[in-house]
Amino acid sequence: MSINLDSKRETLTRTADQKELVLWYDEAINIDSKIKSLIDICKISEQESINIALDSLLDGSAKITTGNHDRLIQLQEAFQKKLINTTIE
């Protein structure tokens, strides 16, 4: 049995590069606006958007998506234009 160390390193690097875009609860933005923005910006289904928005309402925050930092910055900027509070973690 042989183990490809380069493949393992690549997988570890790829995982380390992954970040999460998090939606935060904010009273100023209504839930319908958050749902519509999630659909428009992230191109996800209405049901996924509803789940994320409700999770942020109930828990204070919710993971929107995972990806590399550059991609998440673009999404975060789109949310900022709509005054929706997100962070990359």
Secondary structure, 3 states (H helix, E strand, C coil): CCCCHHHHHHHHHHHHHEEEEEEECCCCCCHHHHHHHHHHHHCCCHHHHHHHHHHHHHHCEEEEEEEEHHHHHHHHHHHHHCCCCEEEC
